[in-house]
Amino acid sequence: MILGVTGGIASGKSTVAKMLGEMGALVISADELARELVLPGSAVLLQVQKRFGAQMLKSDGTLDRKRLGDYVFSRPEARRELEEIMHPAIAELSKKRLLQASRTQEKTGGLVVYEAPLLFEAGARDRVDRVLTVTVAEDVQLRRLQKRDSCSIADAKKRVAAHIPQSEKVRLADYVIDNSADRDALQHRVAALYATLVNSGAGN
């Protein structure tokens, strides 16, 4: 089984995916695939540079992700154009990696986790068998986002608003885990879900 892990920005998706990995799941991250696709010299990075300009590259030729992110989150049309470049490339690479992971896990009956912040936005629901949405209280989300990205409350709200509402991701999910409390509470909830999936044979 392939479990898609998604949720709002700064909800703790990566932490949940990492915990599942430590429990035995094989984790594939859409964000990591995106980073791989824009390595210096790649065709995708060339497309990004052509559309958004050389100023989006650092002096070493790597993509300045923060600068690009700040730019597109304040410009909906630019964000759509970036997604038109990235989403098809991520889709192609993720399908290959998920197939490889599934074949590997078939031998052990293990679980495959696809961590994808934009699982629904990118139309990637069909790449997974079930979906886990990680939720978080709005005040906690904004506080974590400000701390993580060193941004203002106004910028944090813009970034949250740029994605589909958390309530919609909950509606479309098979499982939901709230991550508004501390790490220990999250660990307990993730472990309980993992046990449920394994005991139900979902990992087979």
N, C-alpha and C positions, 0 to 999 in steps of 0.2 A: 504494500500500500504506500501511496505517496500522500503525505499530509502537507497541505499548504499552510504556512503560518503567515498571517498578515495582521494589520491593525493600523491605528492612527500613528502619526509621526510622534516619536518619543514615547511610545507606549511600552516599549521593552521587548519588541519582537526578536531582536538579535539575542537578547539575554535568554529568552525562552528557547530559541533554536539551539543556543549553545548548551543549555541544560539538557535538552533532548539528546543532543550529540553525546554528552557525557554519560547519558543513560544507555547509549548503544545505537542511536539512530545515525544514519549517514546524512549529513546536512549539506545542502547546496544553497548558496545565497545569491539572489538576483543582483544584489548590490556588488558582490564580489565579481560576478560575471560582467557587470557593467564596467567595473574598473579594469578588468582584463581586456575588454573590447576597446578601451581608449588608451591603451599603452602606446608610447611613442612609436610612430611609424605605421600605426594601424589605419585601415581604411576608414573606420568609424571616426577616429580622432580627426582625420583629414576633413571629413564631412562637417564635424562640429566646428573646426577651425574656419572652414570656408563660410559657414553660416554666421558664426558669432565673432569671428575676428581673432587675430593672433594674440590679442591682449588677454585671451582666456587661457593662454599657455604660460607656464612658469618658465624661468630662464633655462631650466634643464630640459625643456620640451615636453614636460608632463602637463596634464590638464589641471588647471586651477579650479578644482571642484567647488570650493567655497565661493569664489568670484562668480563662476557660472551660475551656481545655485542662487546667490543673491540677485543676480540679474534676471533670471527666468521667473523666480517666484513673485517678482513685482510686475511682471509683464506676461499676462495669460497667453497672448499670441506666441511669444517667444518660447514659453513653456511647451505649448502644443507642438511647435516646430522641433524642439529638442526631443520630445517624445516620438515624433515621426521618424527621427533618426535612430533613437535608441531602442524603442520597443521591438521592431522587427528583428534587429540584431540579437537582442537578448532572447527573444522567442526562439530563434533558430539554435542558439548555443545552449539554451536551457533544455530544450527537447533532447538534444544529444546527450547532455550530462545526466539528465534524469533517466534516460534509457540505460545508460551505463551503470548508474547507481542502482537501478531496479534489478538489473541482472546480477550485480554483486550481492545485493541483499537477499535475493531469492535463495541463495545458497545457505543462508543462515536464518532466514525467516525474519530478518530485521526490517526496521521502519526507515523509510526515506522521507526526509523533511525538506521542503522547498520554501525557504524564507523569501517572501516577495511582498514588499511594502505596497506595491501597486498591483497586486494580484487581480483585483476586480477592475481597476481603472485600465489596465493593459489588456483586458479580455483574456486573461490567462487561467481562468477557472478550470478549463478543460484539460489543463496539464496535470491536475492533481485529482485524487480520489475523494478526499475530504478536506475541509477547511477549519482551521483554528483561528479565531480572531482574538487578539490580545487587546483588552480595553484598559482605559485609565481615566480617572476623574479629571475633568477639564483643568482645574486649578493646579493639580499635580503635573499634568501634561505640559502646561505652559511654563511652569517653574523648571521642569527638567529640560525643556527645549531651550529656554533662555540660558541655562547653565551650560548645556552641551555645546550650543552654537555661539555663545557669547553675543546674543542678540537682544534687542529691546522687546518689551512686551507687545508692542505694535507689530514688529516683524514676526514674532512668534505666532500671533493671531493670524497673520496673513498666510503663514506656512500651513497652519492647521486648516484654514478655510480653503486652501488650494486642493484639498483632497475630498473625496466623497465623505459624507458624515459618518462618524463612528457607528451611529445607530443603524445605518444601512449595511455596514460591514458585519454587524452583529446579526442582522436579519438574514444575511446570506450565508452565515457560518453554520457548521455542524457542531462545533464546540466553541465555548467562550471562556476565557480566563481573565479575571480582573487583576491588574497589576498596580493598584493604587496604594497598596501597603508596602511592607519592607521585603527584602530579598528572601528571607526565610519563609514568609507566607507564600511568595511566588514559587519557591522551590517545592513546597508541599503540594501546591495545586498542580504543578507540572508533573511531579512524580505520580500523583493520583491519576492524571490523564494518561500518562505513559503506561501505567499498570493496566488501566482499562483497555487501552488499545492492544496491548500485548496479550492480555488474558482473553480478549474477545477474538483473537486470531487475526486482528486487523493488520498485523505486521507480516502475516504470511502471504 
